[in-house]
Amino acid sequence: MPANLGAHETMELHEVLTHTIDGINQLQLYSPHVKDPQLRNILDNQINFAHQEYNNMVNATSQRGRGEAVPYRRVGNVSPSYGLRHPGPVAPNVSPDEIDDRDISSGMLGFHKSSATLKMTASLEFADPYLRRMVQQGAINCSEQAYEVWNYMNQKGYYQVPTMKEMTTGTMINTFQPANMGQMGQTGQMGQMGQMGHIS
């Protein structure tokens, strides 16, 4: 028996499930073109996980209580490399035969970023707490998968992280100071006392 869903939930669920199908199809299109075994491992794991996550969501909506919001487990360790290291030029391919591991990983990253945004936005419309949590976990999973792909790209030099001068970074970050919660509480109490005194 299908779950009892509101109008917004139904529309958002339709968008999430359609987007998930499109994503699985997109990832499968990349599969024959992968050359790097490391990227092959990431892609295969992510396709398998996407199928599992899709089936869990379909089961959860058609048979309440079945299907779990399973967290994604990234492959490998993350050690970001900062700074530009002579990045190569990038331009659109002339033909589909030119697709390479940089193109594939970049497409995967873009898909996961858009999916994370779509799922988190959709979760805000769910009244059912079980489905809301499942879609929220889906957004987190996309974020984890995006980070896994980004880390691969960063290691290979496909996605480099430009930095600013240390002094500039420090100046920008150090402009933010901790809020003094003690004073805020006292100000609120004093304000209430002042209002009370004014009333009498």
Buried (B, 14 or more C-beta within 10 A) or exposed (E): EEBEBEEEBBEBBEBBBEBBEEBBEBBEEBEEBBEBEBBBBBBBBBBEBBEBBBEBBBBBBEEBEEBBBBEBEBBEEEEEEEEEEEEEEEEEEEEEEEBBBBBBBBBBBEBBBBBBEBBBBBBEBBEBEEBBBBBBBBBBBBBBBBBBBBBBBBBBBBBBEEEEEEEEEEEEEEEEEEEEEEEEEEEEEEEEEEEEEEEE
